[in-house]
Amino acid sequence: MSGQLAWIKSSHSDAHGTCVEWTPEHASGSNVFPVRGSKDTAWAAFVDGVREHARRR
């Protein structure tokens, strides 16, 4: 990853300042999805959601 990434809020973010952001530009060219959370609770919820989705597959 070089240069500045354009981070956007996930549609799963809430209005209370708890958000997860990702970089679609980087993801489309590399199949790597950089993500970051604004708070520990946002990150924990994101990771839980990914785990739950993986279990259903």
Backbone as a ProteinNet text record, in pm:
[ID]
protein_1_A
[PRIMARY]
MSGQLAWIKSSHSDAHGTCVEWTPEHASGSNVFPVRGSKDTAWAAFVDGVREHARRR
[TERTIARY]
85.6	0	89.5	79	160.1	70.8	116.9	40.2	-75.1	-159	-275.6	-390.8	-455	-573.9	-697.7	-798.1	-926.2	-1014.4	-1034.4	-1114.2	-1259.8	-1351.8	-1495.1	-1559.1	-1667.4	-1738.8	-1820.2	-1817.5	-1899.3	-2046	-2131.7	-2276.3	-2320.8	-2235.7	-2268.3	-2228.4	-2176.5	-2139.9	-2266	-2254	-2372.7	-2354.6	-2458.6	-2459.4	-2395.5	-2343.3	-2286.2	-2133.6	-2076.4	-1932.6	-1859.3	-1934	-1874.2	-1876.9	-1760.1	-1761.4	-1644.4	-1664.1	-1559.9	-1542.2	-1417.7	-1388.8	-1307.4	-1317.4	-1243.1	-1201.1	-1113.1	-1061.1	-1095.2	-1206.3	-1248	-1149.6	-1080.1	-983.9	-873	-820.6	-713.6	-768.1	-886.2	-945.3	-970.9	-1014.5	-1048.7	-926.8	-808.7	-690.2	-607.4	-635.6	-546.1	-615.7	-745.7	-821.9	-780.4	-722.2	-688.7	-777.2	-844.5	-940.9	-894.1	-817.7	-776.6	-898.3	-907.8	-1016.6	-958.8	-1032	-992.6	-1118.2	-1109.5	-1221.3	-1191.9	-1296.1	-1276.9	-1269	-1326.6	-1326.7	-1312	-1264.7	-1249.4	-1380.6	-1491.1	-1620.7	-1660.4	-1628	-1658.8	-1578.8	-1452.7	-1367.2	-1413.1	-1446.3	-1491.6	-1620	-1712.4	-1837.4	-1810.3	-1718.1	-1682.4	-1624.6	-1528.8	-1465.5	-1568.7	-1658.3	-1764.3	-1852	-1883.8	-1965.2	-1895.9	-1766.5	-1690.2	-1686.7	-1664.4	-1662.9	-1797.9	-1904.7	-2038	-2065.1	-2025.7	-2043.8	-1963.9	-1840.9	-1757.2	-1818	-1881.5	-1942.9	-2059.9	-2128.8	-2247.2	-2211.5	-2089.6	-2049.8	-2022.4
-117.4	0	122.9	199.7	320.3	442.6	552.3	675.2	673.9	772.3	785	699.9	631.2	553.5	636.4	620.5	687.7	594.6	626.2	544.2	588	492.4	524.4	444.1	498.4	429.4	313.9	205.1	90.2	123.3	58.6	77.9	23	-52.3	-107.7	-15.2	103.1	199.6	260	313	372.3	522.2	586.3	732.2	776	681.6	714.2	721.3	736.1	747	614.9	506	374	332.5	325.5	293	204.1	135	57.4	118	141.6	199.5	100.4	113.8	27.9	107.3	49.1	118.4	40.6	76	1.2	10.1	121.7	135.4	31.3	14.5	-83.4	-225	-249.4	-382.8	-426.6	-336.1	-374.8	-417	-367.2	-401.8	-514.1	-551.4	-646.6	-763.9	-757.5	-856.6	-860.8	-752.6	-733.9	-620.7	-641.8	-545	-481.3	-371.4	-303.4	-246.1	-270.3	-215.8	-156.5	-62.3	-5.6	29.9	27.4	61.8	188.4	267.5	393	371.6	264	233.1	82.4	41.6	-101.6	-176.5	-114.8	-182.4	-201.4	-104.7	-117.7	-232.2	-238.3	-343.3	-480.2	-492.1	-620.1	-665.4	-573.4	-607.7	-651.1	-583.6	-619.9	-761.3	-789.6	-921.1	-1029.3	-1003.6	-1099.2	-1125.9	-1021.5	-1036.4	-1119.2	-1097.5	-1176	-1323.1	-1347.4	-1485.9	-1554.4	-1483.4	-1540.7	-1572.7	-1481.6	-1505.1	-1627.5	-1640.4	-1754.2	-1886.6	-1886.7	-2009	-2053.7	-1958.6	-1991	-2045.3	-2031.5	-2074.1	-2220.2
0	0	0	-100.7	-105.1	-112.6	-58	-61.2	36.6	23.1	110.4	59.2	147	111.7	140.7	57.9	80.7	162.9	288.8	379.6	372.6	367.6	372.2	484.3	538.9	646.5	590.6	661.7	626.5	648.7	574.3	593.5	728.3	796	927.6	1041.7	1009.5	1112.6	1171.2	1293.1	1354.4	1377.3	1423.9	1442.7	1573.5	1650	1780.8	1777.8	1659.4	1647	1643.6	1642.2	1633.5	1487.2	1426.2	1284.4	1246	1136.1	1072.4	934.6	895.4	764.9	682.3	550.1	460.3	337.6	255.4	137.4	11.2	-55	-174.2	-290	-304.2	-414.4	-404.5	-284.2	-264.7	-282.5	-230.5	-236.7	-380.6	-466.6	-602.8	-683.9	-649.6	-726.5	-667.7	-543.5	-477.7	-409.4	-396.3	-319.9	-173	-124.9	15.8	65.8	177.1	226.5	356.9	348.5	470.9	542.8	670.5	751.2	878.8	935.6	1064.6	1140.9	1271.3	1357.4	1434.2	1457.9	1530.4	1681	1727.8	1870.8	1887.4	2002	2027.1	2010.9	2052.5	2041.4	1895.6	1810.7	1667.7	1607.8	1644.2	1590.3	1637.4	1763.1	1817.9	1748.7	1726	1657.7	1514	1447.3	1310.1	1305.3	1392.6	1395.2	1426.8	1520	1551.8	1429.5	1355.3	1234.6	1127.9	1110.6	1013.5	1055.9	1182.8	1231.6	1210.3	1240.8	1223.8	1077	989.5	845.7	800	849.3	811.5	858.9	975.3	1026.6	940.1	880.3	799.3	662.5	620.3	485.8	477.9
[MASK]
+++++++++++++++++++++++++++++++++++++++++++++++++++++++++

